[in-house]
Amino acid sequence: MTPKDSASVSTLLRQRLVEAIHAQGGWLSFDRFMAMALYEPGLGYYARDSRQFGAMPASGSDFVTAPELSPLFGAALAAQLCEALTLCDSGDVLEFGAGSGALAEVLLDELGAQCQRYAIVELSGALRERQRQRLARFGDRVRWFDRLPERFSGVVVGNEVLDAMPVQLLHFDGDAWFERGVVMQGEQVEQGRAFAWADRATALRPPLANAAFAPGTVTEIHPQAEAFIRTLADVLQRGAAFFIDYGFPEAEYYHPQRTGGTLMCHRAHLVDADPLIDVGDKDITAHVNFSGIALAAQATGLDVCGYTSQAHFLFNCGLAAKLEAAAGRARAPAPKHVGQKQLGVGLKVKTL
C-alpha cells in the first residue's frame, strides 16, 4: 500500500469512527473504538494491505514478534506441542491470529507428520492471503477459518493474540470510577487529530477495586479476552491451549504505582501512548491480566497447568541446545527477546 493509499484509507476509517460516535450519541466506548481502529473491514490496521511485522523499520513494518525474529522460538515451542499432541491423541493444531505465517511455517516443519491438520483462525483477509502464500507448500494440511469451529480436539496456540483484543478503559479521579471513551474534537476528520477523551460514570471496576489506587489512575479491564477464553473452553473437547503474550498477574497489573495502565501503540518500531492520533496507521495493544484469563478458563472447565516467563518456558523446551546447534545468523537475535513475555497453558480433557 502506498503512502497516498494509506492516507486515503485512514481518512475513510476516521469518517467511519465519526459515524459510530454520532450513532452512539456522541460518545463511543474505547473497546469499540479500538476494535474499529484495528479490525474494521478493509480499513482497520490489521484489515488493510500493509505490512505490520518485520525486524527493521526499513521494511515498512511497525514491530517485530519472536517468530519473525528467529525460527528458534517456533522450534522450541514445537517440542512442547509435540508432547501435548501425543497426550491428547490428536494430530490437529489450531492457531489464532497467525500474522505473517512465520510461526505456523516453523511448527509445521518441526512437527512434520505428527501435525496432520493445521487450522488458522484469521479475521484479516490481507493477512490470510499472506499466510496462504507462505504456507502454500504444505498444501491442504492448512485450512483457514474466520471463526471458531463448533468443536475441536487438539492443541491451540495463540502468540500475541490476547493483547490485541479490545479493552475497556477505566479512570479513577480519587473518589469514583469512570469509563473512558472517545468523542469528537472538531469535524476535521482528514486531519490526524479528530478525537478526544471523555469520561462517563460507570459501575465497572478493576478486579482489585479496593486497592489503594492513586487519583488520576487509568487502567484497563479485559472482558473480551476473558469471553474469548470462555468460548474456547466450550469448543475445546480434549486438548491443550498455549497463549504467549505480554502481561502480568493481577496484583502486579493493578499495582497502585501503575497509574498509567499498559495501553500503548506501535508504529515504525517506535512506541507511543496515544491511540487517538494516526488511527489505523499503527497498532494498539494492552498487556494481559493473566489472572483474569486463568480464572475465566477455570470457571468454564479448563485446568490451568502452567504460567511462567517465556524465557523459562523456552529454555525448558530445549532452546539452549537449539542455540548451540543453530547457525550464527539464526542464533544471534534469540537471547535478546526470550525474557519479555509470559506464557499460560490451559488443559481440558474429556471422555469422548
C-alpha positions in Angstrom: 0.0 0.0 0.0 1.5 3.4 -1.0 1.5 6.3 1.5 -1.2 8.0 -0.6 -3.4 4.9 -0.4 -2.7 4.6 3.3 -3.8 8.2 3.9 -7.0 7.7 2.0 -7.8 4.5 3.9 -7.1 6.2 7.2 -9.4 9.1 6.3 -12.2 6.7 5.5 -11.6 4.9 8.8 -11.8 8.1 10.7 -15.0 9.0 8.9 -16.4 5.6 9.9 -15.4 6.3 13.5 -17.1 9.7 13.4 -20.3 8.0 12.2 -20.1 5.5 15.0 -19.6 8.2 17.6 -22.6 10.1 16.3 -24.7 6.9 16.2 -23.8 6.4 19.9 -25.0 9.8 21.0 -21.6 11.5 20.8 -19.6 9.1 23.0 -18.0 5.8 21.9 -16.6 3.3 24.4 -12.9 2.7 23.9 -13.2 -1.0 23.3 -15.5 -0.3 20.3 -13.1 2.4 19.1 -10.1 0.0 19.4 -12.0 -2.8 17.6 -12.8 -0.5 14.7 -9.2 1.0 14.6 -7.7 -2.4 14.3 -10.3 -4.6 12.6 -12.8 -2.5 10.6 -13.1 -4.5 7.4 -10.8 -3.1 4.7 -9.9 -0.1 6.8 -8.6 -1.1 10.2 -4.9 -1.6 11.0 -5.0 -5.4 10.7 -7.6 -5.4 7.9 -5.7 -3.3 5.3 -3.0 -4.4 2.9 0.0 -3.1 4.8 3.0 -4.8 6.4 2.9 -4.9 10.2 5.5 -7.5 11.0 9.3 -7.1 10.4 12.6 -6.8 12.1 13.5 -3.3 10.9 11.7 -0.1 10.2 13.2 0.0 6.7 11.0 -3.0 5.8 7.9 -0.7 6.3 7.0 -2.7 9.4 5.9 -1.4 12.8 7.0 -4.1 15.2 8.7 -7.5 15.4 7.4 -10.7 17.1 9.5 -13.6 18.3 8.6 -15.9 15.3 9.7 -13.1 12.9 12.9 -12.7 14.8 14.2 -16.2 14.8 12.8 -19.7 13.9 14.3 -20.9 17.2 11.2 -19.6 19.0 8.9 -21.9 17.0 11.3 -24.8 17.1 11.3 -24.7 21.0 7.6 -24.3 21.2 7.1 -27.3 18.8 8.8 -29.5 21.4 6.0 -28.8 23.9 3.3 -29.1 21.2 4.7 -32.5 20.2 4.2 -33.7 23.8 0.7 -32.2 24.1 -0.4 -33.7 20.8 0.7 -37.1 22.0 -1.0 -36.8 25.3 -4.3 -35.7 23.8 -4.1 -38.3 21.0 -4.6 -35.7 18.2 -2.9 -34.5 15.1 -4.7 -31.2 15.0 -3.3 -27.7 15.7 -5.4 -24.6 15.8 -3.6 -21.2 15.7 -5.3 -17.8 16.4 -4.1 -14.8 14.5 -1.2 -16.3 12.6 0.3 -12.9 11.5 2.6 -13.4 8.6 2.5 -17.2 9.0 6.1 -17.3 10.3 5.2 -19.4 13.4 2.9 -21.7 11.5 5.6 -22.4 9.0 8.2 -23.4 11.7 5.6 -25.5 13.6 4.6 -27.4 10.5 8.2 -28.1 9.6 9.1 -29.2 13.2 6.1 -31.3 13.9 6.1 -33.0 10.5 3.7 -35.9 10.1 2.6 -35.5 13.7 0.6 -32.5 12.7 -2.0 -33.8 10.3 -4.1 -30.7 10.1 -3.2 -27.1 10.9 -6.2 -24.7 11.2 -5.8 -20.9 11.4 -8.5 -18.6 12.6 -7.7 -15.3 10.9 -10.1 -12.3 10.8 -7.9 -10.3 8.4 -8.3 -11.1 4.7 -5.0 -9.3 3.9 -3.1 -11.4 6.5 -4.8 -14.6 5.4 -3.6 -14.0 1.8 0.0 -13.6 3.0 -0.3 -16.7 5.1 -1.6 -18.7 2.1 1.4 -17.7 0.0 3.9 -18.5 2.7 2.3 -21.9 3.6 1.4 -23.0 0.1 3.9 -25.8 0.2 2.0 -27.6 2.9 -1.0 -28.0 0.7 -4.3 -29.0 2.2 -2.8 -29.7 5.6 -3.5 -26.0 6.3 -7.0 -24.6 6.5 -8.4 -21.2 7.3 -11.5 -20.2 9.3 -13.0 -16.8 10.2 -14.5 -18.1 13.4 -14.0 -20.8 16.0 -15.1 -24.3 15.0 -18.0 -25.7 17.0 -15.8 -28.5 18.4 -12.1 -29.0 18.4 -9.7 -31.6 19.9 -6.0 -31.0 19.7 -3.6 -28.2 20.5 -4.4 -24.4 20.4 -1.8 -21.8 20.0 -2.0 -18.0 20.4 1.1 -15.8 20.1 0.4 -12.2 20.9 -3.3 -12.6 20.3 -4.8 -11.7 23.7 -3.0 -8.4 23.8 -4.7 -7.4 20.5 -8.2 -7.9 21.8 -10.1 -4.6 22.6 -10.1 -3.4 26.2 -12.2 -1.1 28.2 -10.6 1.9 29.9 -11.3 3.0 33.5 -10.3 6.2 35.1 -10.2 6.9 38.9 -10.5 10.5 40.0 -9.8 9.8 43.6 -13.4 9.4 44.6 -15.2 7.5 41.8 -14.5 5.3 38.8 -15.4 6.4 35.2 -15.3 4.6 31.9 -13.1 6.4 29.4 -14.5 6.7 25.9 -13.9 8.8 22.7 -15.7 11.9 21.5 -15.2 14.2 18.5 -12.7 17.0 18.6 -14.0 19.3 15.8 -15.0 17.9 12.4 -11.7 17.8 10.6 -11.6 14.1 10.1 -9.0 14.4 7.4 -6.5 15.7 10.0 -4.5 13.4 12.3 -6.3 14.6 15.5 -10.1 14.3 15.2 -10.8 12.6 18.6 -10.6 13.3 22.3 -11.1 11.5 25.6 -14.3 11.8 27.6 -15.4 10.0 30.8 -18.7 8.6 31.9 -19.9 7.4 35.3 -19.9 3.6 35.4 -20.5 0.6 37.7 -17.4 -1.1 36.1 -14.4 -1.7 38.4 -11.0 -3.3 38.0 -10.8 -6.7 39.7 -8.8 -5.2 42.6 -11.2 -2.3 43.1 -10.4 -2.0 46.8 -6.7 -1.5 46.2 -5.2 1.9 47.0 -5.4 3.4 43.5 -3.9 6.9 43.2 -6.1 9.7 41.9 -5.7 10.0 38.2 -5.1 6.3 37.6 -6.1 5.0 34.2 -6.2 1.2 33.7 -7.8 -1.5 31.5 -10.2 -4.4 32.0 -10.4 -7.3 29.6 -14.0 -8.6 29.2 -13.5 -9.5 25.5 -10.3 -11.6 26.1 -12.0 -13.4 29.0 -15.1 -14.0 27.0 -12.9 -15.5 24.2 -11.3 -17.9 26.7 -14.8 -19.0 27.9 -15.9 -19.6 24.4 -12.7 -21.6 23.6 -13.3 -23.7 26.7 -16.8 -24.7 25.3 -15.2 -25.6 21.9 -12.2 -27.5 23.2 -13.3 -31.1 23.8 -9.9 -32.6 24.5 -6.5 -30.9 24.3 -4.3 -28.1 25.5 -4.1 -24.3 24.8 -0.9 -22.3 24.9 -1.0 -18.4 25.0 2.2 -16.4 24.8 1.8 -12.7 25.4 2.9 -9.6 27.3 1.2 -9.4 30.7 1.2 -9.7 34.4 -0.6 -11.5 37.2 -3.5 -9.4 38.7 -1.7 -8.0 41.7 1.1 -6.6 39.5 -1.2 -5.5 36.7 -3.3 -3.4 39.1 -0.4 -2.3 41.3 -1.1 1.2 42.8 2.1 2.5 41.2 0.9 1.5 37.7 -1.1 4.7 37.3 -1.0 4.9 33.6 -2.1 1.4 32.7 -0.5 -0.6 29.9 -2.1 0.8 26.7 0.4 1.5 24.0 0.8 1.9 20.3 3.5 0.8 17.8 4.5 2.4 14.6 7.8 2.1 12.7 9.3 0.3 15.7 8.5 3.3 17.9 6.2 3.3 20.9 3.6 6.0 21.9 0.7 6.1 24.3 -1.9 8.0 22.2 -4.3 5.8 20.3 -6.4 8.8 19.2 -3.9 10.0 16.6 -2.9 8.3 13.3 -5.8 6.0 13.8 -5.5 2.9 11.6 -1.8 3.6 10.8 -0.5 2.0 14.0 -1.0 -1.0 16.3 -2.9 -0.5 19.6 -2.3 -3.0 22.4 -2.6 -3.6 26.1 -0.9 -6.1 28.4 -2.8 -9.1 29.5 -4.2 -9.7 33.0 -3.2 -13.4 33.2 -5.0 -13.9 36.5 -8.3 -12.9 34.8 -7.6 -15.2 31.9 -6.8 -18.1 34.3 -10.0 -17.5 36.3 -12.1 -17.4 33.2 -10.5 -20.6 32.0 -11.1 -22.4 35.3 -14.7 -21.2 35.5 -15.5 -23.0 32.3 -13.7 -26.3 32.7 -10.1 -25.7 31.8 -7.3 -26.7 34.2 -4.5 -24.1 34.3 -1.4 -26.3 34.1 1.2 -23.6 34.0 2.1 -20.0 33.9 5.7 -18.8 33.5 8.0 -16.4 31.7 8.8 -17.0 28.1 12.4 -17.4 29.0 11.8 -20.3 31.4 9.4 -21.9 29.1 11.7 -21.8 26.0 14.8 -23.0 27.9 12.8 -25.8 29.4 11.8 -26.7 25.8 15.5 -27.1 24.8 16.3 -23.7 23.5 19.9 -23.8 24.8 20.6 -26.9 22.8 18.9 -25.5 19.7 21.0 -22.3 20.1 24.2 -24.4 20.1 23.2 -26.2 17.0 21.9 -23.2 15.1 23.9 -21.3 12.5 25.2 -17.9 13.6 22.6 -15.8 11.8 19.7 -17.7 13.4 21.4 -17.7 16.8 22.3 -14.1 17.1 18.9 -12.4 17.9 17.3 -15.1 20.0 18.7 -14.3 23.5 17.6 -10.7 23.3 13.9 -11.4 23.4 13.3 -14.7 25.3 12.5 -13.0 28.6 9.9 -10.4 27.7 6.7 -12.3 27.7 4.6 -14.6 29.8 3.1 -17.9 28.8 -0.1 -19.5 30.1 -1.1 -23.1 29.5 -4.6 -24.5 29.8 -5.6 -28.1 29.5 -9.0 -29.7 29.0 -9.6 -33.5 29.0 -13.0 -35.0 28.3 -14.1 -38.6 27.7 -15.4 -38.6 24.1 
